[in-house]
Structures are given as structure tokens and as C-alpha cells.
């Protein structure tokens, strides 16, 4: 069976969409944005990666209602406890 685009996006998002800050807090804070970028690339890969020169002005739009983005609120308070040494510099 194939993985849903949403699950693939959650797996590959942090790897494919990086920021200059590479710490746990930053990763969790920007998770919804990274996830959405990668999910959109997967769902509309034929549009993004086609060789067709004239695709028109409009970018693809999801017809169905967007699925909820994973809730990150509960992850943020716990980062300090799980961060590897060096991630939470100056804390503790």
C-alpha cells in the first residue's frame, strides 16, 4: 500500500525544508509550514515537475478541504527535556 502524501510530508519535511537554525525548538515551531510545503509538492508533483512549458498562470489548488496540520502546541514545552546536549545551549 502507498503512504498518504500527508504522512510522507511529515517524514520528509524536516529533511527537505531546512532553516539556518538547526535546533529542536526551530524544527517543531516550523513543522506545520515544512509539512505543508512538502505535501503540496507531493500532491501536485505532475504540475511542479512536468516538462510542459505553458502551465498557465494559476498554481494548483486543493479542491477538498485541507487536512488539519499536526498539533505542535504540546511538543514545544517538552523539547528542553528531550533535546540532545548542545541543542538547548544556555538552558538548565
C-alpha positions in Angstrom: 0.0 0.0 0.0 1.1 3.6 -0.7 1.7 6.1 2.1 -0.6 9.1 2.1 1.0 12.4 0.9 0.4 13.8 4.4 2.5 11.0 6.1 5.2 11.3 3.5 5.3 15.1 4.1 5.7 14.5 7.9 8.6 12.1 7.3 10.5 14.1 4.7 9.5 17.7 5.6 12.3 18.3 8.2 14.9 16.9 5.8 13.8 18.6 2.6 12.9 22.0 4.1 15.6 23.3 6.4 16.2 26.6 8.1 19.5 28.2 9.1 18.7 27.4 12.7 19.1 23.7 13.2 17.7 23.1 16.7 14.7 21.2 18.1 12.7 24.3 19.0 13.0 25.7 15.5 12.2 22.3 14.0 9.0 21.9 16.0 7.9 25.6 15.5 8.1 25.4 11.8 6.9 21.8 11.4 3.4 22.8 10.0 5.0 25.0 7.3 7.5 22.4 6.3 4.9 19.7 6.2 2.5 21.8 4.0 5.3 22.7 1.5 6.3 19.0 1.1 2.7 17.8 1.0 1.9 20.3 -1.8 4.9 19.2 -3.8 3.8 15.6 -3.5 0.1 16.2 -4.3 0.8 18.3 -7.3 4.1 16.7 -8.5 2.8 16.4 -12.0 2.3 20.2 -12.1 5.6 21.2 -10.4 7.8 18.7 -12.3 6.2 18.5 -15.7 8.2 19.5 -18.8 5.1 21.4 -20.1 6.2 24.9 -20.8 2.8 26.7 -20.7 1.1 25.6 -17.5 -1.0 28.8 -17.3 -0.8 31.5 -14.7 -2.5 29.6 -11.9 -0.8 27.3 -9.5 -2.7 24.1 -8.5 -5.3 24.4 -5.7 -6.6 21.7 -3.4 -10.3 21.1 -4.1 -11.0 19.2 -0.9 -10.8 20.8 2.5 -7.3 21.0 3.8 -6.5 18.4 6.5 -5.6 19.7 9.8 -1.9 20.2 10.4 -0.3 18.2 13.2 -0.7 19.9 16.6 2.6 21.2 17.8 1.5 23.0 20.9 2.1 20.0 23.2 5.5 19.4 21.7 7.1 22.7 22.5 7.2 22.5 26.3 8.8 19.1 26.2 11.7 20.0 23.9 14.1 21.0 26.6 13.7 17.6 28.3 14.4 15.6 25.1 17.0 17.8 23.4 20.4 16.4 22.8 23.3 18.0 24.7 24.2 21.2 22.9 20.7 21.8 21.4 19.5 23.7 24.4 22.6 25.9 24.9 22.5 28.1 28.0 19.4 26.4 29.4 19.2 24.3 32.6 
